[in-house]
């Protein structure tokens, strides 16, 4: 039985078979159509089935109403037996499945105009086919009950209360109250971005490039999901990690986010991004972790390593204004800060809040492990601490990162590294460029030990150093 069979039994109201008797679902009992002005056919004796010829004689309208002609096949194309075989038919007079009919063959399609037009019509038919099939069956079958209009019967939402755990909806419900739109203005520029609440006393984490125009005498206004607005001030910022912390005062009911981890992320893992793209506050998008440990310059030219970050790449839609907003796992824990997007017009990547491009499915987020450490430094000391080794670095022609000038007394000099050394690996991570080396160092904490593998196979253990980044 298919939904396009005009004689398919509809147990709800018998609407697909105008002669169906209520309460006979699953049985072979059907009322017979009657021609206008004709008397109803007499009921057959118990255990007997009137033939088609008898029906036609007793009720002339039956020949029109019955889809099976006197010459029709006794077994339909689906293998079901015709319940009204012609007079003198064979013994195959029972249903293969009670209450069902076979589908009559569809008429051959008519040929039309040029092939190009036919292709377009076919495409439209494929799109609306499911709807059209159901509608045609309903209109052909009529209705045995009162008319039903969806507009007259508003239904409550299927989903009430809390969303299913682990769904995009549940992540949005959990995180959205903690996401803030930041409206920023300075002496020469104005813009907006996103941030998220770290504490009930008003600390908010965002990107440096979102608030830097207001760092010296500018203004920042935080707009919360419930419509509350409050002035914010810069606590500290770090251009090298593109992290900043701002604070609002006198706002009650702030809901801090839950921070997750970024050191155990997996490619393909689903994620959700929330922010204010193009000033559309509270926008939720979803995707996956597309790649990990992607060296990205979040601003500056191609030779500027100031803002190189070890980014999480995602295909969740990120646009200008998403910068500073959270990237979360399906438990609603923040695992990154949306910071940059790939822009074909701008090269490697543009700042999420300032790029002229739009989303092309390639966005970048700062890992939360690095952002957490930087934010703690800013809140506790007023400035960030940058991890470093004290050596200039460039791309090696044969691959890897080649060290240049070594700063006297630096961690690199203390470890025995020399100008001209080519680093090919840090611990288990392959190093294929200067940016990869810088990003790998910045993801680690000061005083952490790391094993550098140099070209030729020599290894050197380096104790990473830390140096303060000037506040504001």
C-alpha positions, 0 to 999 in steps of 0.5 A: 500500500502506498500513500498515492493509492486512492483506495488505500485504507485510512484507519483514522477516518476512512478518508482514502476509501469513501466507502470504508466502514468505521471500525472495520480496520484490518477486515475485508468488509467494505461498503459498496458505492451506489449510483445516484438514484439506485438502491443499495446492493443487497448484502451477500449471504454469509460467507459469500462474496458477490462477483463484479458482474452481480455488483454491476447488475445490481448497481450500475454505478458500481462499474464506474466506482470499482477501479477494477474492470471486468477484464482487469487482472485478478492479482495487482502489481503488488501481488494482492488479489483482486477482491472483485474478480470478473464473473467466472474468475479463478479461486484467487479471491482472497486478500494477500493482506486483509484490507489492502489493495494493489496499486493500478498502473500509472498512465504513461507520461506525456511527452513535452517540450525541450529536454532542458525544460523537462529537467527543470520540471522534474527537479521541481517534482522531486522537491514537492513530490512527497507533499503532492502525493499525500495531498492528492490522496486526501483530495481524492478520498474525501472525508467521512468526518468533520473538516479539520483545519490546522489553523483552527487547532493551535498545538503546544510546542513539542519541546517543553522545559529543558532541552535533551542533554547533549543537544544544540538546544541544551547548549544554547539554553545553558550558555546564552545567558552568559554571552555578552555583546560588547559595543566599543568606541574609541577616538578613531573607530567603533565596533562591536564583538562578543564576550562571556561572563567569567564570574558573578562579580563582573569579569568578562573574557573577550578578544584583545582586538575587540576592545583595543580601540577603547583601551585608551580613553574609549568606551565599552558597553556590555549588553546582556541577554536579558537586555541589561546594559552596563559600562565596562572597563579594560582590566588587561589585555594581551596582543600576543594571545589576542586575549582581554579581560573587561569588567562591569560593576553593579550588575546582579544575577550574572551567570558565569560559564563553565570552562572545559578543556582543549587539550583532549579535543578530537577532530570531528567533535561537534561544537557550538558557537555563540556570539553577535555576528553583524550585531545580531546578538545571541546568534547560535551556530553549530559545526565540528572541530575541523582541525587542531593546532592550526597556526594562525595569525589573528591580524598583522602582515604575514611576517608578523608573529605577534598574534600567532595562535595555536588555533582550533579550526571549526566550520561553525559559522563565525562572522565579524562580531563573533569575536570573543564569543565562546566555542563550546562542546556539547556539554555546554563547556567553553573550549575556545574563544572565537577569534578569526575567520579565513578570508580569501581577500585577506590571506591567511586569516582576518580578525573576526571582528574587523574582517571585511569577509564573511563566513566561508566555513573556516573559523579559528578559536583560541584554545581555552587552556591557553585563554584560561591561563592568560585570563588568570594572569590578567585578573591576578596581576593586571597583565599577561605573561607570555611564554618564550624561548628568546630566539628569532625564528624563520621558516627553514627552506627544507622544512621546520623552523630555523633559529636566528639571533639568540638572546643572551641569558634566554631559555634558548641560550641556557639550553644550548640552542644556536643560531642556525639550528633547525627545530623539527619537533617539540616533544611529539609535535612535528614543526613544519614552519616558524609559525608552528614553533611559535604557536606550540611554545605559546600553548605551554606555560612558563617553566614547563620543560619541552624536548626540542628535536633538531635536524640531524636527530639531536635533542635538547631539553628547554625550560620555557621562560615567561615574560610579562606583557605590558598592561594596556 
